[in-house]
Amino acid sequence: MRFPAPLIPATLLRRYKRFLADVVLPDGEQVTVHVANPGAMTGLATPGTKIWLSKSDNPARKLPYSWELAEVDLGSGIELVGVNTSHPNTLVAAAMVAGAIHELSGYGALRREVNYGRNSRIDFLLEQEGRPRCFVEVKNVHLMRARQLAEFPDSVTARGAKHLEELTVMASQGHRAVMVFLVQIGSADRFALARDIDPCYGAAFDRARTAGVEAIAYRCTISAIEITVAGAIPVLG
């Protein structure tokens, strides 16, 4: 996924109300930007952090700037971390079409945002004649508290637990159900649940795995020009 225009560097002043941040642009102007991330963003939102912004050309937008990347050291040196949680579905869709996620290859039809379960929508429904339908849920991962170990979630997520419960039902009905953790941290070499942050999510994950829900993790390579899905990393128990 290439950014449609060059990203703009800025310095973070503060993040607040989850979806807002005040930043300073290179010319010294202070602006408020949109933060498409409902999580805690631990280690990524320290005042003074260098961040990267996109700017919309839509005149109707109240906040034209969006926070895309944080430039931080998570133990392996300075790197860019993707914080925009609106991108993972686009990234995973492109990777599936390109055959870069081998666990999800071999399906002829891909549908997005399909209603299922109890008032839920699945991120992707994959279908192929002669194979069970495959329900795919995608989560963005941007938490790293130990060097090279990516974790999810970074805050309590009742919605995430609900998604696991819905996938559990699909698996019990004979469908294939897959949770994809997309890690927007290039230095990550393994993935685990942050069970101390949300024990309920951890319990729901365990129930889902027991029921046959699959869990896979892929990391990204990130630059100020593009983000691409790079390869699989192991999911720890």
MARBA-3410 file (N, C-alpha, C, O; in Angstrom, 1 decimal):
237
0.8,-1.2,0.0,0.0,0.0,0.0,0.9,1.2,0.0,1.6,1.5,1.0 ~ 0.9,1.9,-1.1,1.6,3.2,-1.2,0.8,4.3,-0.7,-0.4,4.4,-1.0 ~ 1.4,5.2,0.0,0.6,6.4,0.4,0.4,7.3,-0.8,1.3,7.4,-1.6 ~ -0.8,7.9,-0.9,-1.1,8.6,-2.2,-0.2,9.9,-2.4,-0.1,10.4,-3.5 ~ 0.3,10.4,-1.3,1.2,11.6,-1.4,2.2,11.5,-0.3,2.1,10.7,0.7
3.4,12.2,-0.5,4.4,12.1,0.5,3.9,12.4,1.9,3.2,13.4,2.1 ~ 4.3,11.7,2.9,3.9,12.0,4.3,4.7,13.2,4.8,5.8,13.5,4.3 ~ 4.1,13.8,5.8,4.6,15.1,6.4,5.2,14.8,7.8,4.4,14.3,8.6 ~ 6.4,15.1,8.1,6.9,14.9,9.4,6.3,15.9,10.4,6.0,17.1,10.0 ~ 6.2,15.6,11.6,5.7,16.5,12.6,6.2,16.0,14.0,6.7,14.9,14.1
6.1,16.9,15.0,6.5,16.5,16.4,5.2,16.5,17.2,4.4,17.4,17.2 ~ 5.0,15.4,17.9,3.8,15.2,18.7,3.9,16.0,20.0,4.9,16.0,20.7 ~ 2.8,16.8,20.3,2.7,17.5,21.5,1.9,16.7,22.5,2.3,16.6,23.7 ~ 0.8,16.2,22.1,-0.1,15.4,23.0,-1.1,14.7,22.2,-1.6,15.2,21.2 ~ -1.5,13.5,22.7,-2.6,12.8,22.2,-3.7,12.8,23.2,-3.4,12.6,24.4
-5.0,13.0,22.8,-6.1,13.1,23.8,-7.4,12.7,23.2,-7.5,12.7,21.9 ~ -8.4,12.4,24.0,-9.7,11.9,23.6,-9.6,10.8,22.5,-10.4,10.7,21.7 ~ -8.5,10.0,22.7,-8.3,8.9,21.8,-8.0,9.2,20.3,-7.0,8.8,19.7 ~ -8.9,10.0,19.7,-8.8,10.2,18.3,-8.3,11.6,17.9,-8.4,12.0,16.7 ~ -7.7,12.3,18.8,-7.1,13.6,18.5,-5.7,13.7,19.0,-5.3,13.1,20.0
-4.9,14.5,18.3,-3.5,14.8,18.7,-3.2,16.2,18.3,-3.5,16.6,17.2 ~ -2.4,16.9,19.1,-1.8,18.2,18.7,-0.4,18.0,18.3,0.4,17.3,19.0 ~ 0.0,18.5,17.2,1.4,18.3,16.7,1.9,19.7,16.2,1.2,20.6,16.0 ~ 3.2,19.7,16.0,3.9,20.9,15.4,4.4,20.5,14.1,5.2,19.5,14.0 ~ 4.1,21.2,13.0,4.6,20.9,11.7,6.0,21.5,11.5,6.4,22.3,12.3
6.7,21.1,10.4,8.1,21.6,10.2,8.2,23.1,10.2,9.2,23.7,10.5 ~ 7.1,23.8,9.8,7.2,25.3,9.7,6.8,26.0,11.0,6.8,27.2,11.1 ~ 6.6,25.1,12.1,6.3,25.7,13.4,4.8,25.8,13.7,4.4,26.1,14.8 ~ 4.0,25.6,12.7,2.5,25.7,12.9,2.0,24.5,13.8,2.4,23.4,13.6 ~ 1.2,24.8,14.7,0.6,23.8,15.6,-0.8,23.5,15.0,-1.7,24.4,14.8
-1.1,22.2,14.8,-2.4,21.8,14.3,-2.9,20.6,15.1,-2.1,19.9,15.7 ~ -4.2,20.3,15.0,-4.8,19.1,15.6,-5.0,18.1,14.5,-5.5,18.5,13.4 ~ -4.7,16.9,14.7,-4.8,15.8,13.7,-5.7,14.7,14.2,-5.9,14.5,15.3 ~ -6.2,14.0,13.2,-7.0,12.8,13.5,-6.1,11.6,13.8,-5.2,11.4,13.1 ~ -6.5,10.8,14.8,-5.8,9.6,15.2,-6.8,8.4,15.0,-7.7,8.2,15.8
-6.5,7.7,13.9,-7.4,6.5,13.7,-6.9,5.3,14.4,-6.5,4.3,13.8 ~ -7.0,5.4,15.7,-6.5,4.3,16.6,-7.2,4.4,18.0,-7.0,5.4,18.7 ~ -8.1,3.5,18.3,-8.8,3.5,19.6,-8.0,3.0,20.8,-8.5,3.1,21.9 ~ -6.8,2.5,20.5,-6.1,1.8,21.6,-5.2,2.8,22.4,-5.3,4.0,22.3 ~ -4.5,2.2,23.4,-3.6,3.0,24.3,-2.4,3.6,23.6,-1.9,4.6,24.0
-1.9,2.9,22.5,-0.7,3.3,21.8,0.5,3.5,22.7,1.2,4.4,22.6 ~ 0.6,2.5,23.6,1.7,2.5,24.5,3.1,2.5,23.8,3.4,1.7,22.9 ~ 3.9,3.5,24.3,5.3,3.6,23.7,5.3,4.4,22.4,6.4,4.6,21.9 ~ 4.1,4.8,21.9,4.1,5.5,20.6,3.6,6.9,20.7,3.8,7.7,19.7 ~ 3.1,7.3,21.8,2.4,8.6,21.9,3.1,9.5,23.0,2.4,10.3,23.6
4.4,9.3,23.2,5.1,10.2,24.1,5.3,11.6,23.5,5.8,11.7,22.4 ~ 5.0,12.6,24.2,5.2,14.0,23.7,6.7,14.1,23.3,7.6,13.7,24.0 ~ 6.9,14.8,22.1,8.2,14.9,21.5,8.5,13.9,20.5,9.5,14.0,19.8 ~ 7.7,12.8,20.4,7.9,11.8,19.4,7.8,12.4,18.0,6.9,13.2,17.7 ~ 8.7,12.0,17.1,8.6,12.3,15.7,7.5,11.4,15.0,7.6,10.2,15.2
6.6,12.0,14.4,5.5,11.2,13.7,5.4,11.7,12.3,6.0,12.7,11.9 ~ 4.6,10.9,11.5,4.4,11.2,10.1,2.9,11.3,9.8,2.1,10.4,10.3 ~ 2.5,12.3,9.0,1.1,12.6,8.8,0.8,12.5,7.3,1.6,12.7,6.4 ~ -0.4,12.1,7.0,-1.0,12.2,5.7,-1.9,13.4,5.7,-2.4,13.8,6.7 ~ -2.1,14.0,4.5,-3.0,15.2,4.4,-4.1,14.9,3.4,-3.7,14.7,2.2
-5.3,15.0,3.7,-6.4,14.8,2.8,-6.7,16.1,2.0,-6.5,17.2,2.5 ~ -7.0,15.9,0.7,-7.4,17.0,-0.1,-8.9,17.3,-0.2,-9.4,18.0,-1.0 ~ -9.6,16.5,0.7,-11.1,16.7,0.8,-11.4,18.0,1.6,-11.1,18.0,2.8 ~ -11.9,19.0,1.0,-12.2,20.3,1.7,-13.3,20.1,2.8,-13.4,21.0,3.6 ~ -14.0,19.1,2.8,-15.1,18.9,3.7,-14.6,18.3,5.1,-15.3,18.4,6.1
-13.4,17.8,5.1,-12.8,17.3,6.3,-12.5,18.4,7.3,-11.8,19.3,7.0 ~ -12.9,18.2,8.5,-12.6,19.2,9.6,-11.2,19.1,10.0,-10.6,20.2,10.2 ~ -10.6,17.9,10.0,-9.2,17.7,10.3,-8.5,17.1,9.1,-8.6,15.9,8.9 ~ -7.8,17.9,8.3,-7.2,17.4,7.1,-6.1,16.4,7.3,-5.8,15.6,6.5 ~ -5.4,16.5,8.5,-4.2,15.7,8.7,-4.6,14.4,9.5,-5.5,14.5,10.4
-3.9,13.3,9.2,-4.1,12.0,9.9,-2.7,11.5,10.3,-1.8,11.6,9.5 ~ -2.7,11.0,11.5,-1.4,10.4,12.0,-1.3,9.0,11.4,-2.1,8.1,11.6 ~ -0.2,8.8,10.7,0.1,7.5,10.0,1.1,6.6,10.7,0.9,5.5,11.0 ~ 2.3,7.3,11.1,3.4,6.5,11.6,4.0,7.2,12.8,4.0,8.4,12.9 ~ 4.6,6.4,13.7,5.4,6.9,14.8,6.8,6.4,14.6,7.1,5.3,14.2
7.8,7.3,14.8,9.2,7.0,14.7,9.8,6.8,16.1,10.0,7.8,16.8 ~ 10.0,5.5,16.4,10.4,5.2,17.8,11.4,4.1,17.9,11.7,3.5,16.9 ~ 12.0,3.9,19.0,12.9,2.8,19.3,12.3,1.9,20.3,12.1,2.2,21.4 ~ 11.9,0.7,19.8,11.3,-0.3,20.6,12.2,-1.4,21.0,11.8,-2.5,21.4 ~ 13.5,-1.1,20.9,14.5,-2.1,21.4,15.5,-2.5,20.3,16.5,-3.1,20.6
15.1,-2.2,19.0,16.0,-2.7,17.9,16.5,-1.5,17.1,16.9,-1.7,16.0 ~ 16.4,-0.3,17.7,16.8,0.9,16.9,15.6,1.6,16.4,14.5,1.2,16.5 ~ 15.8,2.8,15.9,14.8,3.7,15.5,14.1,3.0,14.3,14.7,2.6,13.3 ~ 12.7,3.0,14.3,12.0,2.4,13.2,10.6,3.1,13.1,10.2,3.8,14.1 ~ 9.9,2.9,12.0,8.6,3.4,11.8,7.5,2.3,12.2,7.7,1.2,11.8
6.5,2.8,13.0,5.4,1.9,13.4,4.1,2.5,12.9,3.8,3.6,13.0 ~ 3.3,1.6,12.2,2.1,2.1,11.7,1.0,2.1,12.8,0.8,1.1,13.5 ~ 0.3,3.2,12.9,-0.7,3.4,14.0,-2.1,3.6,13.4,-3.0,3.6,14.2 ~ -2.2,3.7,12.1,-3.5,3.9,11.6,-4.3,2.6,11.4,-3.9,1.8,10.6 ~ -5.3,2.3,12.2,-6.0,1.1,12.2,-7.0,0.9,11.1,-7.7,-0.1,11.0
-7.1,1.9,10.2,-7.9,1.8,9.1,-7.2,1.1,7.9,-7.9,0.8,6.9 ~ -5.9,0.9,8.0,-5.1,0.3,6.9,-5.1,-1.2,6.9,-5.0,-1.8,5.8 ~ -5.1,-1.9,8.0,-4.8,-3.4,7.9,-5.7,-4.1,7.0,-5.2,-5.0,6.3 ~ -7.0,-3.8,6.9,-7.9,-4.6,5.9,-7.4,-4.4,4.5,-7.4,-5.3,3.7 ~ -7.0,-3.2,4.1,-6.5,-2.9,2.8,-5.2,-3.7,2.5,-5.0,-4.3,1.5
-4.3,-3.7,3.5,-3.1,-4.4,3.4,-3.3,-5.9,3.3,-2.7,-6.6,2.4 ~ -4.2,-6.5,4.1,-4.4,-7.9,4.1,-5.1,-8.3,2.8,-4.8,-9.3,2.2 ~ -6.0,-7.5,2.3,-6.7,-7.8,1.1,-5.7,-7.9,-0.1,-5.8,-8.8,-0.9 ~ -4.8,-6.9,-0.2,-3.8,-6.9,-1.2,-2.9,-8.1,-1.1,-2.5,-8.7,-2.1 ~ -2.5,-8.4,0.1,-1.6,-9.6,0.3,-2.3,-10.9,-0.1,-1.7,-11.8,-0.7
-3.6,-11.0,0.2,-4.3,-12.2,-0.2,-4.5,-12.3,-1.7,-4.2,-13.4,-2.2 ~ -4.8,-11.3,-2.3,-4.9,-11.3,-3.8,-3.6,-11.6,-4.4,-3.6,-12.3,-5.5 ~ -2.5,-11.2,-3.8,-1.2,-11.4,-4.4,-0.6,-12.8,-4.0,0.4,-13.2,-4.4 ~ -1.4,-13.6,-3.2,-1.0,-14.9,-2.7,0.1,-14.8,-1.7,0.8,-15.8,-1.4 ~ 0.3,-13.7,-1.0,1.4,-13.5,0.0,1.0,-14.1,1.4,1.9,-14.2,2.2
-0.3,-14.4,1.6,-0.7,-15.1,2.8,-1.1,-16.5,2.5,-2.2,-16.7,2.1 ~ -0.1,-17.4,2.5,-0.4,-18.7,2.0,-1.5,-19.5,2.7,-2.1,-20.3,2.1 ~ -1.7,-19.2,4.0,-2.8,-19.9,4.7,-4.1,-19.5,4.2,-5.1,-20.2,4.4 ~ -4.2,-18.4,3.4,-5.5,-18.0,2.9,-5.6,-18.0,1.4,-6.4,-17.3,0.8 ~ -4.8,-18.8,0.8,-4.7,-18.9,-0.7,-5.7,-20.0,-1.1,-6.2,-20.8,-0.3
-6.0,-20.0,-2.4,-6.9,-21.0,-3.0,-8.3,-20.7,-3.0,-9.1,-21.6,-3.3 ~ -8.7,-19.5,-2.7,-10.1,-19.1,-2.7,-10.4,-18.2,-3.9,-9.6,-17.3,-4.2 ~ -11.5,-18.5,-4.6,-11.8,-17.7,-5.9,-12.6,-16.5,-5.6,-12.5,-15.6,-6.5 ~ -13.3,-16.4,-4.5,-14.1,-15.2,-4.2,-13.7,-14.6,-2.9,-13.5,-15.3,-1.9 ~ -13.6,-13.3,-2.8,-13.3,-12.6,-1.6,-14.4,-11.4,-1.5,-14.5,-10.6,-2.3
-15.1,-11.5,-0.4,-16.1,-10.4,-0.1,-15.7,-9.8,1.2,-15.2,-10.4,2.2 ~ -16.0,-8.5,1.3,-15.6,-7.7,2.5,-16.9,-7.3,3.2,-18.0,-7.1,2.7 ~ -16.7,-7.1,4.5,-17.7,-6.6,5.4,-19.1,-7.3,5.2,-20.1,-6.7,5.0 ~ -19.0,-8.6,5.4,-20.2,-9.4,5.2,-20.9,-9.6,6.6,-20.2,-10.0,7.6 ~ -22.2,-9.4,6.6,-23.0,-9.6,7.9,-23.0,-11.1,8.3,-23.1,-11.9,7.4
-22.8,-11.4,9.5,-22.8,-12.7,10.0,-23.0,-12.7,11.5,-23.0,-11.6,12.2 ~ -23.3,-13.9,12.1,-23.4,-14.0,13.6,-24.5,-13.1,14.1,-25.6,-12.9,13.5 ~ -24.3,-12.6,15.3,-25.2,-11.7,16.0,-24.9,-10.2,15.8,-24.1,-9.6,16.5 ~ -25.4,-9.7,14.7,-25.2,-8.3,14.4,-23.8,-7.9,14.2,-23.3,-6.9,14.7 ~ -23.0,-8.8,13.6,-21.6,-8.6,13.4,-21.3,-8.5,11.9,-22.1,-9.0,11.1
-20.2,-8.0,11.5,-19.7,-8.1,10.1,-18.3,-8.6,10.1,-17.4,-8.2,10.9 ~ -18.0,-9.6,9.3,-16.7,-10.2,9.2,-15.9,-9.3,8.2,-16.4,-8.8,7.2 ~ -14.6,-9.2,8.5,-13.8,-8.4,7.6,-13.7,-9.0,6.2,-13.8,-8.2,5.2 ~ -13.5,-10.3,6.1,-13.4,-10.9,4.8,-14.1,-12.3,4.9,-14.0,-13.0,5.9 ~ -14.9,-12.6,3.8,-15.4,-13.9,3.6,-14.8,-14.5,2.4,-15.1,-14.0,1.3
-14.1,-15.6,2.5,-13.5,-16.3,1.3,-14.3,-17.5,1.0,-14.7,-18.2,1.8 ~ -14.5,-17.7,-0.3,-15.3,-18.8,-0.8,-14.7,-19.4,-2.0,-14.1,-18.8,-2.9 ~ -14.8,-20.8,-2.1,-14.4,-21.5,-3.2,-15.2,-22.8,-3.2,-15.3,-23.5,-2.2 ~ -15.7,-23.1,-4.4,-16.5,-24.4,-4.5,-15.7,-25.6,-4.1,-14.6,-25.8,-4.4 ~ -16.4,-26.4,-3.2,-15.7,-27.6,-2.7,-15.0,-27.4,-1.4,-14.4,-28.3,-0.9
-14.9,-26.2,-0.9,-14.2,-25.9,0.3,-15.2,-25.2,1.3,-16.1,-24.5,0.9 ~ -15.0,-25.4,2.6,-15.8,-24.6,3.6,-15.5,-23.1,3.4,-14.4,-22.7,3.0 ~ -16.6,-22.3,3.7,-16.4,-20.9,3.7,-15.4,-20.5,4.8,-15.3,-21.2,5.8 ~ -14.6,-19.5,4.5,-13.6,-19.1,5.4,-13.8,-17.6,5.9,-13.9,-16.7,5.1 ~ -14.1,-17.5,7.2,-14.3,-16.2,7.8,-13.0,-15.6,8.4,-12.4,-16.3,9.2
-12.7,-14.4,8.0,-11.4,-13.9,8.3,-11.6,-12.5,9.1,-12.2,-11.6,8.5 ~ -11.0,-12.4,10.3,-11.1,-11.2,11.0,-9.6,-10.7,11.1,-8.7,-11.5,11.4 ~ -9.4,-9.4,11.0,-8.1,-8.8,11.0,-8.0,-7.8,12.2,-8.9,-7.0,12.4 ~ -6.9,-7.9,12.9,-6.6,-6.9,14.0,-5.2,-6.3,13.7,-4.2,-7.0,13.4 ~ -5.2,-5.0,14.0,-3.9,-4.3,13.9,-3.1,-4.4,15.1,-3.6,-4.3,16.2
-1.8,-4.7,15.0,-0.9,-4.8,16.2,0.2,-3.8,16.1,0.9,-3.6,15.1 ~ 0.3,-3.0,17.2,1.3,-1.9,17.3,1.9,-1.8,18.7,2.5,-0.8,19.0 ~ 1.7,-2.9,19.5,2.3,-2.9,20.8,3.5,-3.7,20.9,3.5,-4.9,20.4 ~ 4.6,-3.2,21.4,5.8,-3.9,21.6,6.4,-3.5,23.0,7.0,-2.4,23.1 ~ 6.4,-4.3,24.0,6.9,-4.0,25.3,8.3,-4.7,25.5,9.1,-4.3,26.4
8.5,-5.8,24.8,9.8,-6.5,24.9,10.3,-6.6,23.5,9.6,-6.7,22.5 ~ 11.6,-6.5,23.4,12.3,-6.5,22.1,11.8,-7.6,21.1,11.9,-8.7,21.4 ~ 11.3,-7.2,20.0,10.9,-8.0,18.9,9.6,-8.8,19.1,9.2,-9.6,18.3 ~ 9.0,-8.6,20.3,7.8,-9.4,20.6,6.6,-8.4,20.5,6.4,-7.5,21.2 ~ 5.8,-8.7,19.4,4.6,-7.9,19.2,3.4,-8.5,20.0,3.4,-9.7,20.2
2.6,-7.6,20.5,1.5,-8.1,21.4,0.1,-7.4,21.0,0.1,-6.3,20.5 ~ -0.9,-8.1,21.4,-2.3,-7.6,21.2,-3.1,-8.1,22.3,-3.0,-9.3,22.7 ~ -4.1,-7.3,22.8,-4.4,-5.9,22.5,-3.5,-5.0,23.4,-2.8,-5.4,24.3 ~ -3.6,-3.7,23.1,-2.9,-2.7,23.9,-3.8,-2.0,24.9,-3.4,-1.1,25.6 ~ -5.1,-2.4,24.9,-6.1,-1.9,25.8,-7.2,-2.9,25.9,-7.3,-3.8,25.0
-8.1,-2.8,26.9,-9.2,-3.7,27.0,-10.1,-3.6,25.7,-10.4,-2.5,25.3 ~ -10.5,-4.7,25.1,-11.3,-4.7,23.9,-12.4,-5.7,24.0,-12.3,-6.8,23.6 ~ -13.6,-5.2,24.5,-14.8,-6.1,24.5,-15.2,-6.4,23.1,-15.7,-7.5,22.9 ~ -15.0,-5.5,22.2,-15.4,-5.7,20.8,-14.5,-6.8,20.2,-15.0,-7.7,19.4 ~ -13.2,-6.8,20.6,-12.4,-7.9,20.1,-12.7,-9.3,20.6,-12.7,-10.2,19.9
-13.1,-9.3,21.9,-13.6,-10.6,22.4,-14.9,-11.1,21.7,-15.0,-12.3,21.5 ~ -15.8,-10.1,21.4,-17.0,-10.5,20.7,-16.7,-11.1,19.3,-17.3,-12.1,18.9 ~ -15.7,-10.5,18.7,-15.3,-11.1,17.4,-14.8,-12.5,17.5,-15.1,-13.4,16.7 ~ -14.0,-12.8,18.5,-13.5,-14.1,18.8,-14.7,-15.1,19.0,-14.7,-16.2,18.6 ~ -15.7,-14.6,19.8,-16.8,-15.5,20.1,-17.6,-15.8,18.8,-18.1,-16.9,18.6
-17.7,-14.8,17.9,-18.4,-15.0,16.7,-17.7,-16.0,15.8,-18.3,-16.9,15.2 ~ -16.4,-15.9,15.7,-15.5,-16.9,15.0,-15.6,-18.3,15.6,-15.6,-19.2,14.8 ~ -15.7,-18.3,16.9,-15.9,-19.6,17.5,-17.2,-20.3,17.1,-17.2,-21.5,16.8 ~ -18.2,-19.6,17.0,-19.5,-20.1,16.5,-19.4,-20.6,15.1,-19.8,-21.7,14.7 ~ -18.7,-19.8,14.2,-18.5,-20.3,12.8,-17.7,-21.6,12.7,-18.1,-22.4,12.0
-16.7,-21.7,13.5,-15.8,-22.9,13.5,-16.6,-24.1,14.0,-16.5,-25.2,13.4 ~ -17.5,-23.9,15.0,-18.3,-25.0,15.5,-19.4,-25.4,14.5,-19.9,-26.6,14.6 ~ -19.7,-24.6,13.5,-20.7,-24.9,12.5,-20.0,-25.6,11.3,-20.7,-25.8,10.3 ~ -18.7,-25.8,11.3,-18.0,-26.4,10.2,-17.3,-25.5,9.3,-16.8,-26.0,8.3 ~ -17.4,-24.2,9.5,-16.7,-23.3,8.6,-15.3,-23.1,9.1,-14.9,-23.6,10.2
-14.5,-22.5,8.2,-13.2,-22.2,8.6,-13.2,-20.8,9.2,-13.8,-19.9,8.6 ~ -12.5,-20.5,10.3,-12.4,-19.2,10.9,-11.0,-18.9,11.2,-10.3,-19.7,11.8 ~ -10.5,-17.7,10.8,-9.1,-17.3,10.9,-9.0,-15.9,11.5,-9.6,-15.0,11.0 ~ -8.2,-15.8,12.5,-7.9,-14.5,13.1,-6.5,-14.1,12.5,-5.5,-14.8,12.8 ~ -6.4,-12.9,11.9,-5.1,-12.4,11.3,-4.7,-11.3,12.2,-5.4,-10.2,12.2
-3.5,-11.4,12.8,-2.9,-10.3,13.5,-1.9,-9.6,12.6,-0.8,-10.2,12.4 ~ -2.2,-8.4,12.2,-1.2,-7.7,11.3,-0.4,-6.8,12.1,-0.9,-5.8,12.6 ~ 0.9,-7.1,12.1,1.9,-6.4,13.0,2.5,-5.3,12.1,3.3,-5.5,11.2 ~ 2.2,-4.0,12.5,2.8,-2.9,11.8,4.1,-2.4,12.5,4.3,-1.2,12.8 ~ 4.9,-3.4,12.8,6.2,-3.1,13.4,7.2,-4.0,12.7,7.2,-5.3,12.9
8.1,-3.5,11.9,9.0,-4.3,11.1,10.0,-5.2,11.9,10.4,-6.2,11.4 ~ 10.3,-4.8,13.1,11.3,-5.5,13.9,10.7,-6.8,14.6,11.5,-7.6,15.2 ~ 9.4,-6.9,14.5,8.8,-8.0,15.3,9.2,-9.4,14.6,9.1,-9.5,13.4 ~ 9.5,-10.3,15.5,9.8,-11.7,15.0,8.9,-12.7,15.6,9.1,-13.9,15.3 ~ 8.0,-12.3,16.5,7.1,-13.2,17.1,5.9,-12.4,17.7,6.0,-11.2,17.9
4.8,-13.1,17.9,3.6,-12.5,18.4,3.0,-13.2,19.6,3.0,-14.5,19.6 ~ 2.4,-12.5,20.5,1.8,-13.1,21.7,0.6,-12.2,22.2,0.6,-11.0,21.8 ~ -0.3,-12.8,22.9,-1.3,-12.0,23.5,-0.8,-11.2,24.7,0.0,-11.8,25.5 ~ -1.3,-10.0,24.9,-1.0,-9.2,26.1,-2.1,-9.6,27.1,-3.0,-8.8,27.4 ~ -2.0,-10.8,27.7,-3.0,-11.3,28.6,-3.2,-10.4,29.9,-4.2,-10.4,30.5
-2.1,-9.8,30.3,-2.2,-9.0,31.5,-3.0,-7.7,31.3,-3.6,-7.2,32.2 ~ -3.0,-7.2,30.0,-3.8,-6.0,29.7,-5.3,-6.4,29.6,-6.1,-5.6,30.1 ~ -5.6,-7.5,29.0,-7.1,-7.9,28.8,-7.2,-9.4,29.0,-7.2,-10.1,28.0 ~ -7.3,-9.8,30.3,-7.5,-11.3,30.5,-8.7,-11.9,29.9,-8.7,-13.0,29.5 ~ -9.8,-11.1,29.7,-11.0,-11.6,29.1,-10.8,-11.9,27.6,-11.3,-12.9,27.1
-10.0,-11.0,27.0,-9.7,-11.3,25.6,-8.8,-12.6,25.5,-9.0,-13.4,24.6 ~ -7.9,-12.8,26.4,-7.1,-14.0,26.4,-7.9,-15.2,26.6,-7.7,-16.2,25.9 ~ -8.9,-15.2,27.5,-9.8,-16.3,27.7,-10.6,-16.6,26.5,-10.8,-17.8,26.1 ~ -11.1,-15.6,25.8,-11.9,-15.7,24.6,-11.0,-16.3,23.5,-11.5,-17.2,22.7 ~ -9.8,-15.9,23.4,-8.9,-16.4,22.4,-8.6,-17.9,22.7,-8.6,-18.7,21.7
-8.4,-18.3,23.9,-8.2,-19.7,24.2,-9.4,-20.6,23.8,-9.3,-21.7,23.3 ~ -10.6,-20.1,24.1,-11.8,-20.8,23.8,-11.9,-21.0,22.2,-12.3,-22.0,21.7 ~ -11.6,-19.9,21.5,-11.7,-19.9,20.1,-10.7,-20.9,19.5,-11.0,-21.7,18.6 ~ -9.5,-20.9,20.0,-8.5,-21.9,19.5,-8.9,-23.3,19.8,-8.8,-24.2,18.9 ~ -9.5,-23.6,20.9,-10.0,-24.9,21.3,-11.1,-25.3,20.3,-11.2,-26.5,20.0
-11.9,-24.4,19.9,-13.0,-24.7,19.0,-12.6,-24.8,17.5,-13.4,-25.2,16.6 ~ -11.3,-24.5,17.2,-10.8,-24.7,15.9,-10.5,-23.4,15.1,-10.1,-23.4,14.0 ~ -10.6,-22.2,15.8,-10.3,-21.0,15.1,-8.8,-20.9,15.0,-8.0,-21.2,15.9 ~ -8.3,-20.6,13.8,-6.9,-20.4,13.5,-6.4,-19.0,13.8,-7.2,-18.1,13.7 ~ -5.2,-18.9,14.2,-4.6,-17.6,14.5,-3.2,-17.5,13.8,-2.4,-18.4,14.0
-3.1,-16.5,13.0,-1.8,-16.3,12.2,-1.4,-14.8,12.4,-2.2,-14.0,12.6 ~ -0.1,-14.6,12.3,0.4,-13.2,12.4,1.4,-13.0,11.3,2.2,-13.8,11.0 ~ 1.3,-11.8,10.7,2.2,-11.3,9.7,2.7,-9.9,10.0,1.9,-9.1,10.5 ~ 3.9,-9.7,9.8,4.5,-8.4,10.1,4.6,-7.6,8.8,4.6,-8.2,7.7 ~ 4.8,-6.3,8.9,4.9,-5.4,7.8,6.3,-4.8,7.7,7.0,-4.7,8.7
6.6,-4.4,6.5,7.8,-3.5,6.3,7.2,-2.1,6.1,6.2,-2.0,5.3 ~ 7.8,-1.1,6.7,7.1,0.2,6.7,8.1,1.3,6.4,9.3,1.3,6.8 ~ 7.7,2.2,5.5,8.5,3.4,5.2,7.5,4.5,5.1,6.3,4.3,5.1 ~ 8.1,5.7,4.9,7.2,6.9,4.7,6.6,6.9,3.3,5.9,7.8,3.0 ~ 6.9,5.9,2.5,6.4,5.8,1.1,5.3,4.8,1.0,4.3,5.0,0.4
5.5,3.6,1.7,4.6,2.5,1.6,4.7,1.6,2.8,5.6,1.6,3.5 ~ 3.6,0.8,2.9,3.5,-0.3,3.9,3.2,-1.6,3.1,2.3,-1.6,2.3 ~ 4.0,-2.6,3.4,3.7,-3.9,2.7,3.7,-5.0,3.7,4.4,-5.0,4.7 ~ 2.9,-6.1,3.4,2.9,-7.3,4.2,4.2,-8.1,3.9,4.3,-8.5,2.7 ~ 5.0,-8.3,4.9,6.3,-8.9,4.6,6.4,-10.4,4.8,7.0,-11.1,3.9
5.8,-10.9,5.8,6.0,-12.4,6.1,5.4,-12.8,7.4,5.1,-12.0,8.2 ~ 5.2,-14.1,7.6,4.6,-14.6,8.8,5.6,-14.7,9.9,6.8,-14.8,9.7 ~ 5.1,-14.5,11.1,5.8,-14.7,12.3,5.1,-15.6,13.2,3.8,-15.7,13.2 ~ 5.7,-16.4,14.1,5.0,-17.3,14.9,4.1,-16.7,16.0,4.4,-15.6,16.5 ~ 3.0,-17.4,16.2,2.0,-17.0,17.3,2.3,-17.8,18.5,2.2,-19.1,18.4
2.8,-17.2,19.6,3.1,-17.9,20.8,1.8,-18.3,21.6,0.8,-17.6,21.4 ~ 1.8,-19.3,22.4,0.6,-19.7,23.1,0.1,-18.7,24.1,-0.9,-19.0,24.8
END
